[in-house]
Amino acid sequence: MEKRRPALREILSCVVFVAVIGVLFVLNIVLPVPDVLVAERRIPAKFPELTPDSVFSGTFMSKFEDYAADNFVFRDAFREVHSFMVFDLYMQRDMSGLYRSRNIGLGEFRRTDAAAFRLSAQKVHNAAKSLDSYDMNIYYSLIPDKSVFAEFYMPGFDYSLAEGILGDVMGSYTYISLGEILSGPDYYRTDLHWNQTKIAGVADHLLSSMGAEPGLGDSPVALAGEFFGLYAGQLALPVDADVLSYRDIPGLRVSYLNEKTLENEPGPVYDMERFEGVDPYDIFLRGPQPLIVLENDAAPERELYLFRDSFGSSLAPLLTSAYSKITVIDLRYVNLMLLPMLIDFTPGSDVLFIYGSQIFNNPSVLQA
């Protein structure tokens, strides 16, 4: 029987396929490896160490796959195509837990890990207990994950379960609930954080609950610019940018702990240089910082110790109308045992522990 010769179109298809693969291969060799995956706000995987042990154990190939995926040319374009197929072609509601919602934009479903949540709550309780000798007024609060406001239900963050665990562990300390105060539009549409210009009601509620007088008033709003939040980069979908604005509060002074000298040094409340960085949200109190002091001479003679995560960076300035001094503490970057050496606690002051769901679901990040 005479063998069939390949048709011209089959030959052309093979040539085109090999050419595309060859071009991509060459480009991956020639083009420089990115230092940072800007859209995803992370460092790309590095080329793994090549040893006999890593080869035979399989760890080399596993890590090489991560390296190849992170450093592949046109990575963001391919990610956008993939997201389009998942959401618009296959009509799925989420992609690996990341979702797109009409009323709140982009987000991530976070389940309430009861065991992790309890351990984190215990660490917060330990921190509160360490202040008992100062006769402080101690409060705590939980910031709902914005997924609880999505227009459709998927197994995600269980706010009622989380509040129950907190109440059980924290005991007699005073809880301030934000579940009825916040809503979906209070958060950025492309990011996990709340929008500072929309949480004046949250600040007033916290102050009233702590026996302080709300007084933010109509402080002017200033514009930093447009930005794309964390979820926009992770999903690689074409979406409208968020607008990052902030409350310009007159007379506010801020100092930051210099981790080398252990001295406080003055700095801006809103660091505009960071708007052009990896995470524009870091304009609020310079982003991750172990210890910050805010002072307002026009406010009543009261002190607040604010234990916070990244949400607290934009919240803290809104509380300065009621406190002449607010010490902002981030236990992700400073150990609880070191605080007495860095802070002269004033007896009778107020203390507020306020964290988002991602912190309570990851107890290892709290140094308490």
Beta strands, then each sheet from edge to edge (+ up, - down):
strand 1: 94-95
strand 2: 98-101
strand 3: 105-108
strand 4: 137-143
strand 5: 174-176
strand 6: 221-227
strand 7: 242-247
strand 8: 252-258
strand 9: 263-267
strand 10: 291-296
strand 11: 303-308
strand 12: 325-329
strand 13: 350-356
sheet 1: 1+ 2- 3+
sheet 2: 5+ 4+ 13+ 11+ 12+ 10- 8+ 9-
sheet 3: 6+ 7-
end
